[in-house]
Protein backbone atom coordinates (compact mmCIF):
# COMPACT_ATOMS: atom_id res chain seq x y z
CA UNK A 1 0.00 0.00 0.00
CA UNK A 2 2.84 2.40 0.82
CA UNK A 3 4.63 1.69 -2.45
CA UNK A 4 1.51 1.84 -4.64
CA UNK A 5 -0.15 4.84 -2.97
CA UNK A 6 -0.32 6.99 -6.16
CA UNK A 7 -1.98 4.14 -8.05
CA UNK A 8 -4.47 3.44 -5.27
CA UNK A 9 -5.69 6.94 -4.37
CA UNK A 10 -3.92 9.30 -6.77
CA UNK A 11 -1.47 12.04 -5.70
CA UNK A 12 -1.28 13.32 -2.15
CA UNK A 13 -3.97 15.96 -1.89
CA UNK A 14 -3.12 19.66 -1.76
CA UNK A 15 -5.09 22.54 -0.28
CA UNK A 16 -6.72 23.10 -3.69
CA UNK A 17 -8.33 19.63 -3.48
CA UNK A 18 -9.92 20.06 -0.05
CA UNK A 19 -13.71 19.72 -0.01
CA UNK A 20 -16.48 20.11 2.54
CA UNK A 21 -15.22 19.21 6.04
CA UNK A 22 -16.56 16.46 8.32
CA UNK A 23 -18.38 14.56 5.60
CA UNK A 24 -19.42 10.96 6.38
CA UNK A 25 -18.36 8.11 4.07
CA UNK A 26 -19.84 8.37 0.59
CA UNK A 27 -19.20 7.23 -2.97
CA UNK A 28 -16.90 10.23 -3.51
CA UNK A 29 -15.06 9.87 -0.19
CA UNK A 30 -15.10 6.24 0.98
CA UNK A 31 -13.89 7.17 4.48
CA UNK A 32 -15.30 10.69 4.60
CA UNK A 33 -13.32 13.86 5.20
CA UNK A 34 -11.65 15.46 8.20
CA UNK A 35 -12.12 18.87 9.78
CA UNK A 36 -10.12 20.53 6.96
CA UNK A 37 -11.90 18.79 4.11
CA UNK A 38 -9.10 16.29 3.41
CA UNK A 39 -10.05 12.88 2.09
CA UNK A 40 -9.35 10.44 4.96
CA UNK A 41 -8.71 7.47 2.63
CA UNK A 42 -5.99 9.49 0.88
CA UNK A 43 -4.44 10.38 4.25
CA UNK A 44 -4.67 6.77 5.41
CA UNK A 45 -2.91 5.31 2.37
CA UNK A 46 -0.14 7.91 2.28
CA UNK A 47 0.25 7.80 6.07
CA UNK A 48 1.54 4.24 5.72
CA UNK A 49 4.63 5.66 4.00
CA UNK A 50 5.63 7.67 7.08
CA UNK A 51 5.03 4.81 9.51
CA UNK A 52 6.86 2.23 7.39
CA UNK A 53 9.73 4.61 6.57
CA UNK A 54 10.36 5.46 10.22
CA UNK A 55 9.98 1.82 11.23
CA UNK A 56 12.54 0.51 8.75
CA UNK A 57 14.97 3.43 9.10
CA UNK A 58 15.04 3.27 12.91
CA UNK A 59 15.36 -0.51 12.78
CA UNK A 60 18.31 -0.27 10.38
CA UNK A 61 20.18 2.23 12.56
CA UNK A 62 19.50 0.17 15.70
CA UNK A 63 20.58 -3.01 13.90
CA UNK A 64 23.93 -1.51 12.83
CA UNK A 65 24.70 -0.07 16.29
CA UNK A 66 23.48 -3.11 18.23
CA UNK A 67 25.25 -5.64 16.01
CA UNK A 68 28.57 -3.79 16.06
CA UNK A 69 28.56 -3.38 19.85
CA UNK A 70 27.42 -6.97 20.39
CA UNK A 71 30.23 -8.34 18.22
CA UNK A 72 32.89 -6.25 19.94
CA UNK A 73 31.62 -6.96 23.46
CA UNK A 74 31.26 -10.70 22.93
CA UNK A 75 34.54 -11.30 21.12
CA UNK A 76 36.96 -8.96 22.89
CA UNK A 77 35.52 -9.46 26.40
CA UNK A 78 37.22 -8.15 29.58
CA UNK A 79 37.12 -4.37 30.03
CA UNK A 80 35.52 -3.76 26.63
CA UNK A 81 32.71 -6.19 27.42
CA UNK A 82 32.16 -4.68 30.87
CA UNK A 83 31.98 -1.13 29.53
CA UNK A 84 29.54 -1.96 26.72
CA UNK A 85 27.44 -4.13 29.04
CA UNK A 86 27.05 -1.33 31.60
CA UNK A 87 25.98 1.15 28.91
CA UNK A 88 23.55 -1.44 27.56
CA UNK A 89 22.13 -2.03 31.04
CA UNK A 90 21.59 1.71 31.48
CA UNK A 91 19.49 1.98 28.32
CA UNK A 92 17.58 -1.20 29.19
CA UNK A 93 16.44 0.00 32.62
CA UNK A 94 15.40 3.56 31.76
CA UNK A 95 11.68 4.03 30.88
CA UNK A 96 12.08 4.26 27.12
CA UNK A 97 8.77 5.91 26.17
CA UNK A 98 9.20 8.95 28.47
CA UNK A 99 12.86 9.12 27.45
CA UNK A 100 11.98 9.26 23.74
CA UNK A 101 9.23 11.79 24.46
CA UNK A 102 11.60 14.13 26.29
CA UNK A 103 14.40 13.65 23.74
CA UNK A 104 12.21 14.56 20.77
CA UNK A 105 10.71 17.51 22.66
CA UNK A 106 14.20 18.86 23.43
CA UNK A 107 15.74 18.29 19.99
CA UNK A 108 12.61 19.34 18.11
CA UNK A 109 10.24 17.05 16.20
CA UNK A 110 11.59 16.11 12.79
CA UNK A 111 11.95 12.96 10.73
CA UNK A 112 15.65 12.61 11.57
CA UNK A 113 15.10 13.28 15.28
CA UNK A 114 12.34 10.69 15.57
CA UNK A 115 14.44 8.02 13.81
CA UNK A 116 17.46 8.84 15.99
CA UNK A 117 15.44 8.78 19.22
CA UNK A 118 13.78 5.44 18.42
CA UNK A 119 17.08 3.86 17.36
CA UNK A 120 18.75 5.12 20.54
CA UNK A 121 16.43 3.07 22.75
CA UNK A 122 16.19 0.05 20.41
CA UNK A 123 19.79 -1.11 19.98
CA UNK A 124 20.41 -2.56 23.51
CA UNK A 125 18.22 -5.63 22.94
CA UNK A 126 20.08 -6.48 19.73
CA UNK A 127 23.41 -5.98 21.50
CA UNK A 128 22.43 -8.39 24.29
CA UNK A 129 21.29 -11.11 21.88
CA UNK A 130 24.32 -10.80 19.58
CA UNK A 131 26.78 -10.69 22.49
CA UNK A 132 25.46 -13.93 24.00
CA UNK A 133 25.67 -15.68 20.64
CA UNK A 134 29.22 -14.43 19.99
CA UNK A 135 30.33 -15.72 23.41
CA UNK A 136 29.25 -19.17 22.28
CA UNK A 137 30.63 -18.94 18.75
CA UNK A 138 34.12 -17.78 19.67
CA UNK A 139 34.75 -21.05 21.54
CA UNK A 140 33.87 -23.23 18.54
CA UNK A 141 36.53 -25.29 16.77
CA UNK A 142 36.34 -23.44 13.45
CA UNK A 143 37.23 -20.20 15.25
CA UNK A 144 40.16 -21.92 16.96
CA UNK A 145 41.38 -23.17 13.58
CA UNK A 146 41.13 -19.65 12.14
CA UNK A 147 43.24 -18.32 15.01
CA UNK A 148 45.77 -21.14 14.54
CA UNK A 149 46.42 -20.23 10.90
CA UNK A 150 47.01 -16.59 11.86
CA UNK A 151 43.67 -14.92 11.13
CA UNK A 152 43.28 -11.57 12.88
CA UNK A 153 40.39 -10.60 15.13
CA UNK A 154 38.82 -8.25 12.60
CA UNK A 155 38.98 -10.95 9.91
CA UNK A 156 37.40 -13.56 12.20
CA UNK A 157 34.61 -11.19 13.19
CA UNK A 158 33.88 -10.23 9.59
CA UNK A 159 34.24 -13.60 7.86
CA UNK A 160 33.30 -16.19 10.48
CA UNK A 161 31.24 -14.73 13.33
CA UNK A 162 29.13 -12.07 11.60
CA UNK A 163 27.61 -14.48 9.01
CA UNK A 164 26.64 -16.85 11.84
CA UNK A 165 24.81 -14.18 13.86
CA UNK A 166 23.03 -12.49 10.94
CA UNK A 167 19.89 -14.67 11.23
CA UNK A 168 19.41 -13.40 14.79
CA UNK A 169 20.08 -9.84 13.60
CA UNK A 170 17.28 -10.09 11.04
CA UNK A 171 14.87 -11.48 13.63
CA UNK A 172 15.65 -8.66 16.06
CA UNK A 173 15.34 -6.09 13.26
CA UNK A 174 11.81 -7.19 12.43
CA UNK A 175 10.83 -6.86 16.09
CA UNK A 176 12.41 -3.41 16.18
CA UNK A 177 10.27 -2.30 13.22
CA UNK A 178 7.17 -3.18 15.25
CA UNK A 179 8.41 -1.18 18.23
CA UNK A 180 9.41 1.78 16.04
CA UNK A 181 5.99 2.01 14.39
CA UNK A 182 4.29 2.02 17.79
CA UNK A 183 6.70 4.63 19.17
CA UNK A 184 6.17 6.92 16.17
CA UNK A 185 2.40 6.69 16.65
CA UNK A 186 2.88 7.45 20.35
CA UNK A 187 4.96 10.56 19.58
CA UNK A 188 2.58 11.77 16.89
CA UNK A 189 -0.43 11.35 19.17
CA UNK A 190 1.24 13.71 21.66
CA UNK A 191 1.93 16.26 18.96
CA UNK A 192 5.62 15.43 18.46
CA UNK A 193 5.36 13.83 15.04
CA UNK A 194 6.99 14.94 11.82
CA UNK A 195 5.13 18.01 10.53
CA UNK A 196 5.64 20.93 8.23
CA UNK A 197 4.51 22.37 4.91
CA UNK A 198 3.90 19.50 2.50
CA UNK A 199 4.65 16.86 5.14
CA UNK A 200 2.57 13.70 4.90
CA UNK A 201 0.50 12.98 8.00
CA UNK A 202 1.29 9.70 9.73
CA UNK A 203 -1.33 7.44 11.24
CA UNK A 204 -0.43 8.72 14.70
CA UNK A 205 -1.05 12.29 13.59
CA UNK A 206 -4.42 11.28 12.16
CA UNK A 207 -5.41 9.80 15.53
CA UNK A 208 -4.17 12.96 17.25
CA UNK A 209 -6.22 15.19 14.95
CA UNK A 210 -9.31 13.02 15.49
CA UNK A 211 -8.80 13.26 19.26
CA UNK A 212 -8.44 17.05 19.14
CA UNK A 213 -11.60 17.35 17.04
CA UNK A 214 -13.56 15.15 19.49
CA UNK A 215 -14.34 12.68 16.72
CA UNK A 216 -15.20 9.92 19.21
CA UNK A 217 -17.78 12.05 21.02
CA UNK A 218 -19.23 13.23 17.73
CA UNK A 219 -19.57 9.67 16.44
CA UNK A 220 -17.15 10.14 13.53
CA UNK A 221 -15.84 6.57 13.57
CA UNK A 222 -14.47 6.92 10.03
CA UNK A 223 -11.98 9.50 11.34
CA UNK A 224 -10.36 7.77 14.33
CA UNK A 225 -11.02 4.05 13.75
CA UNK A 226 -9.16 3.35 10.43
CA UNK A 227 -5.72 4.74 11.47
CA UNK A 228 -5.99 3.04 14.86
CA UNK A 229 -6.80 -0.31 13.25
CA UNK A 230 -3.95 0.05 10.74
CA UNK A 231 -1.44 0.90 13.49
CA UNK A 232 -2.56 -2.16 15.45
CA UNK A 233 -2.36 -4.48 12.44
CA UNK A 234 1.07 -3.25 11.37
CA UNK A 235 2.58 -3.48 14.87
CA UNK A 236 1.00 -6.90 15.49
CA UNK A 237 2.06 -8.18 12.07
CA UNK A 238 5.73 -7.26 12.48
CA UNK A 239 5.74 -8.55 16.07
CA UNK A 240 4.34 -11.95 15.08
CA UNK A 241 6.73 -12.15 12.12
CA UNK A 242 9.70 -11.29 14.35
CA UNK A 243 8.77 -13.83 17.02
CA UNK A 244 8.29 -16.50 14.36
CA UNK A 245 11.67 -15.82 12.75
CA UNK A 246 13.35 -15.74 16.16
CA UNK A 247 11.80 -19.07 17.15
CA UNK A 248 13.15 -20.65 13.96
CA UNK A 249 16.62 -19.08 13.97
CA UNK A 250 17.47 -18.70 17.69
CA UNK A 251 19.43 -21.82 18.74
CA UNK A 252 18.24 -21.62 22.36
CA UNK A 253 14.57 -21.46 21.33
CA UNK A 254 15.07 -24.29 18.83
CA UNK A 255 16.61 -26.53 21.49
CA UNK A 256 13.82 -25.68 23.90
CA UNK A 257 11.16 -26.46 21.31
CA UNK A 258 12.88 -29.67 20.29
CA UNK A 259 13.13 -30.86 23.88
CA UNK A 260 9.45 -30.18 24.45
CA UNK A 261 8.53 -32.08 21.29
CA UNK A 262 10.55 -35.17 22.25
CA UNK A 263 8.95 -35.59 25.67
CA UNK A 264 7.06 -38.85 25.87
CA UNK A 265 3.34 -38.64 26.27
CA UNK A 266 1.97 -40.44 29.33
CA UNK A 267 0.60 -43.83 28.57
CA UNK A 268 -3.10 -44.37 28.84
CA UNK A 269 -4.05 -46.40 31.85
CA UNK A 270 -4.87 -50.02 31.12
CA UNK A 271 -8.49 -51.03 31.23
CA UNK A 272 -9.43 -52.97 34.36
N, C-alpha and C positions, 0 to 999 in steps of 0.2 A: 504493500500500500504506500509506503514512504517513497519507494523508487518510482512508482507509476502514478503518483499524485496528479501530474498534469493531464494524463490520459483519463483518469477517473472523474475528476471534478473541474478540469480546466485550470487556468492560471490562478495564482493566489490573488484574491480579490483586493482591489484598491478602493479608495474612498469614493471613486466615481461609480462603483458598482453596488454601493450600499443601498438597501431598499427600506421598506417600512420596518421599524423596530418591533421586537417582541411578537413576531408572527408565529402561530402554531405550525406544526408540520402540514405541508400541502404538496400538491403536485409540482409546484415551482421550487419549493424549499422543503426537501424531504425531512429535515430535522428542524425546520423553522429558522428564525433569525434571533440574534441577541439584541441587547439594548441599543446597539449602534446601527442595527440593520445589516450586520454581517451574516452571511449564510453559515450556519453552524456546521453543516456537513463539510463545507470547504475548509473551515477551521479545523475540524476533527481530522480530516485526511492529511492536511499539511502539518498539523501538530505532531503527527507521528514522526516526522523528520527530525524535529528538535529532540524529542525524547530518545529516539534511536541513536542520533548523532552523539548526544551527551553520554548515553549509556556505553556505546562502543569506544568513544574517545577516552573517557575516564577509565574504562576497563583496560584499555591498551597501556595507558600511562602507569596504572597500578601494577599491571602484569610485568612491565619492564623493570620498575623499581623493585617490586617484591621478589622477582626471580633473581635479579642481580644480587641483592642483599642475601637472599637465601643460599645461593651458591657460595658466596664468599664466606658467610658465617659457618655453613656446614663443612666446607672443605678446609678452611684455614684454621678454624677452632681457636682455642686459647683466648687471648685478650680480644682479638677481633670478634670472635663469637660472643663473648660476654658483652661487649659494647653494643653490638647490633641487637642482641637479645634484650638488653635493657631498654633500648629505644623502642623496640617492637612492643615490649610489655607496656610501656607508657602509652602508646597509641591504642593498645587494645583495651586498656582500663578506663580511658576517658570516655564520657558520654558523647558519642560521635555525632548525633543529630544536633544537640545544642552547639557543639564545637563548630560544625559546618555552618550553622546558622550565624554564629558570631563572626566567623572568618569571612563569609561572603558579605555580611553587613559592613565590616571594617574595610575590606578591599574594594567594595563596590560591586553590585551585581553585573556580571557580563558573562559571555559564553566561556571565555578563557578562565575566569575566576571560578565559575561553577565546576568546570572540569577539573581544575587544579585542586579545589577543596574536596571534591568527592574522591579523587585519586589519593589525596593525602591521608584519608582515613580508611582506604580500602587495601593498601598494599600489605599491612602487617599479617593478615591471614595467609596470603600467598607466601610471604617470607617464612612463616612458621611451617607450612606444609612442605615447601621445597627444602628447607633446612633439615627437617627430619628425614626426608628421603635421601638427601646427599650424605648424611651421617651413615646411612646404611650402605649406600653405593660405594663410598670411598674405601670400604673394607673388603670389597669383592676382589676376586682373583684377577679379573681382567684389568682392574686398576693397578694392582700390584705388578702385573706384567708390564704395563705401560711405564710405571716408575722404573722398573728394572732395566728397560732398554733406553732410559735417559729422557723420557718425555717430561717436559716442564709442567708446572701447575696450571698455567694458562691454557696450554694445549690439552691437558686432560679434562679441564673444565669444559672447554669448547667442543672437543671431539668425542668425549666419552660420557661425561656426566650430564651435560645439558640435553642431548638427545633422549636420554633415559628419563628425564624429569618433565619433558615437554607435555606428555599426556596429562599429567597433573596440573600443569600450568594452564592448559586449555580448559580443563574442568573448572578450575578456580576463576578463570576469566569469564566464563559464562555466568557463574554465580555473581560475579562482580557487576556484570551488566544489569542483572535484576536489581541489585542494591542501588546502582547508580540511577536507574529510571525512577525508583521510588524516592530517592533523595532529591532528585530534580523536581519531582511533583511536590514534595514537601516544601522545598524552597519557594517554588512558584506560588504555592497556595498562600504563603506568608508574604507575598509581594517582593520576593528577592530573585525572581526569575529573570531570564534574559529579555530585555525590552529595548525599545528604541524605534526610530522611524523606519518602517519597512521590515521590522523584525517579525518573524512568524511566531504566533502564540503557541506555546506548548499546551499539552493537556492539563498540566497543573495550573497554568494561567487561566485556562477556560473555567476550571472549577473555582478558582479564586474570583473571577468575574461573576460567575453565577451566584456565589456566596454573597458578594457585595451587593448584588441586585436583588437579593432575597428571592431567588428563583424557586427555592423549596417551598417557602411560605405562599408564594403566588401560584404554585402548582405547575410551574414550567419544567416538567420532567425532561423535556427534550433538550434543555440547556445544561443541566448538571449531571444527568444520568449517563449519557454516552461517553464523555471523557473519563468519568470515574470507572465505568466498566472496562474501557480500553486500557487504562492504567493497571487495573487489577489483572486483566488477562495477560498483558505483556510481562508484568512482574512475575506472575505465577508461572507463565510459560517458560521463561528463562530460568527460574528457580528449579522447576521440575526437570528441565533439560540438564542443568548443571549437576543436580543430585544424581541423575541417571548416569551421566558420563563419569562422575566421580566414583560411583559404585562399581562401574565396569573397570575403570583404569587404576583406582587406588588399590595397591597390593594388600593393605591391611583390611579394607572392606571386602576384597575378594576372598581372602583367607577366612574372614569371619562368616561370610555367606556360604563358603564351601563347607566349613565345619558344621554349620547349622543344617545343611542339606544332607550331610552324611550321617547324622544322628539316626539311630535305629528307632523305628516306631515301636511302641509297646505292643506286645502280642495280645491278641484278644484272649480273654479267659476261656478256658475249655468248658464246654457244656457239661453240666452235671450228669 
